[in-house]
Amino acid sequence: MKLSDLSKGDVATIKSIDCDKNLKNRFYSFGIIKGSKITIEEVTMTKSTIEVKINNTKVAVRLVEASKIEVEHEQQ
């Protein structure tokens, strides 16, 4: 499942990140790394951007970028 498939309030664990080095470094700088828990905080009305919370940091991620992050959805 991709991060872009999740909805507001969903929690998941990052399994892998499949993108170029520059984007991967950007993700890493925000703490978006394999094994981290990530929560979907908001989704824009146009569904072009999502706000995610990782640790105590909120980050806006484009849906195109979120589709490069493989996650495992956690049941609540």
Secondary structure, 3 states (H helix, E strand, C coil): CEHHHCCCCCEEEEEEECCCHHHHHHHHHCCCCCCCEEEEEEECCCCCEEEEEECCEEEEEEHHHHCCEEEEEECC
